[in-house]
Amino acid sequence: MTQNMSFLRNFFLYKCLFALTFWNHVSLSVEDEIFTSASNSFPEDGSNQKIKSLPLLSTNSQQSKANLDWVVIQNTTESLSLSEITNNNVKKLVTLLSDFRQGSSLQNLTLTNVSVDWNALMEIFQTVWHSSIEYFNINRVTQLSEITRYAFDYSGTSMKALTVKKILITDFYFTQDDLYRIFADMNIADMTITDSEMIHMLCPSSRSPFRYLNFLKNDLTDFLFQKCDNLLQLETLILQKNKFESLPKVSFMTSRMKSLKYLDMSNNLLRHNGADVQCQWAESLTELDLSSNLLVDAVFECLPVNVKKLGLQNNQISNVPRGVAELKSLEELNLASNRLADLPGCSGFPSLQFLNVEMNSILTPSADFFQSCPRVRELQAGHNPFKCSCELQAFIRLERQSGGKLFGWPAAYTCEYPEGLRGTELKDFHLSQLACNTTLLLVTALLLTLVLVAAVAFLCIYLDVPWYVRMTWQWTQTKRRAWHNPPGDPGTVLQFHAFISYSERDSLWVKNELIPNLEKGEGCVQLCQHERDFIPGKSIVENIINCIEKSYKSIFVLSPNFVQSEWCHYELYFAHHKLFSENSNSLILILLEPIPPYLIPARYHKLKALMAKRTYLEWPKERSKRALFWANLRAAVSINLPTADENLYEETD
């Protein structure tokens, strides 16, 4: 009995193993996965979250090759993915799919690398249409024969979404309607045809159930869906990367789509020159993407009035014009990568909450932006060529007051100009209030100027600069007149041994001592004395200069009275000027009375210098020493003066 039970148990086990092995080769394998819908997943190029693909399970099933010559990529109770479909195995595929009638568990089908004739392709579609499949994804399709009219039966389908990627038509001579009518009249909610060089799509023959259409990366033009009244349920339309050119025509296309909410027209060739063309958008349209086109400022004259989210990045917009129609519902505006020179105001966008103006040409953004746009919660203004100057200080303070509304702060906000500050973050850029306050700067400059003028005036008065200027002018005028002397004028020929400069209070000593001892006796000396030798009619200054120039030496009788005399100062100045201009040794200083240093005025700095550097004669109080004094003085001024005949001869020459 025990042996019989063991034999039955082994027999049953062998039967189970045989059944499992057989089932693995002829039917679908059953796996315990939970169905996960991916209808809202992103496309391969990540263009927009609205783009859908078929819901396929990510299983760990191994790629296998069946006896039917196709490659099984995925095989579960709800999803089947096959590759390498050809004319050789297409009928077997149709037979296999025919077994999945409505009510079956298979819902997702993906076919990749399909190379079949037109009729075979239509037979695949027709079979899928009457099966339990709801999401059909077909990639890299090559149609190998002539396209002809096909009577497609759309009735009784479970299909919800179709995705066709990279379809290649080898027949270039066919009736366009035979191809496009098949897809235009499909009674499904979602349809995607991408990267297929499709040049047109017909309007559905009757009211279409389409809610989602995606024609990414084709060759569609402005003629698409013009005057089409049968897309009343369409909510999402993606026409990214096509060849549309006219923005008004795009608006007319949408005007009859009463349910349209999202439209993606990015990466086209759209233009709008602002001509007298009224745009007519669908009133239901709330999200519009016009990025990466050729649009300029006039685009704001052709926008849907109820739009809430608007993408205009990567165009040629340089300004947001004022006075255009208000977009009262607009909440999000993307103007990145344009040519804006300043932040746009919100006069036409009262509900704006998000603004992106990154990568424009904004040097100094307006500091009153948040005042004109009180509802804005986030501003993206980074990666602009900011000019770090006084005007930018207000914008930097705006960031501190905004409470974190500047997106990307501080890393995205750096100085571009001047070159010395390039790369410096705006948060680290600071200028003093004086440098940025024009009024304060002007007042400070004015005060400094007044202080400087006062200092210069004080120094001029202290150093007697006006006096020196006046004397220089007098000397220049005298020299000028001397150069223009008429023939026969004595000119500057020496006529005197010495010119005497003294104070009127010391005149008694000069007249009683100096003149008698020098002009009398052997080798008499001819002295120039102002009372005796000044020429009437000439100015005093001119007479002083003439006497000094016509004298071999200039004798200065120094005393406390001398430094108090204005005219003595003049005479000393001119004599000192001659000393340096002619490089002569013509000054003789006689110290009649000691002069305390505190009595010498500041303007007599030349006298101080002369007394410190030059030897002077001191008038002796003892009579016994006076003979030597006169002998030294006579020797100092001794020179043979030219005679009158010699002077006349020189003048003639």
Buried (B, 14 or more C-beta within 10 A) or exposed (E): EEEEEEEEEEEEEEEEEEEEEEEEEEEBEEBEBEEEBBBEEBBEEEBBEBBBBBBBBEBEBEEEEBEBEBBBBBBBBBBBBBBBBBEEBBEBBBEBBEEBEEEBEBBBBBBBBBBBBBBBBBBBBBBBBBBBBBBBBBBBBBBBBEBEEBEBEBEEBBBBBBBBBBBEBEEEEBEEEBBBBBBBBBBBBBBBBBBBEBBBBBBBEEEBBBBBBBBBBBEBBBEBBEEBEBBBBBBBBBBBBBEBBBBBBBBBBBBBBBBBBBBBBBBBBBBBEEEEBEBBBBEBBBBBBBBBBBBBBBBBBBBBBBBBBBBBBBBEBEBBBEEBEEBEBBBBBBBBBBBBEBBBBBEBBBBBBBBBBBBBEBBBBBBEBBEEBEEBBBBBBBBBBBBBBBBBBBBBEBBEEBEEBBBBBBEBBBBBEEEEBEEBEBBEBEEEEEEBEEEEBEEEEEEEEEEEEEEEEEEBEEEBBEBEEEBEEBBEBBEEEBEEEEEEEEBEEBBBBBBBBBBEEBBEBBEEBBBEBBEEEEEEBBBBBBEEBBEEEBEEBBBBBBBBBBBBBBBBBBBBBBBBBEBBBBBBBBBBBBBEEEEEEBBBBBBBBEBEEEEBEEBBEBBEEBBEEEEEBBBEEEEEEBEEBBEEBBEBBEEEBEEEEEBEEEEEE
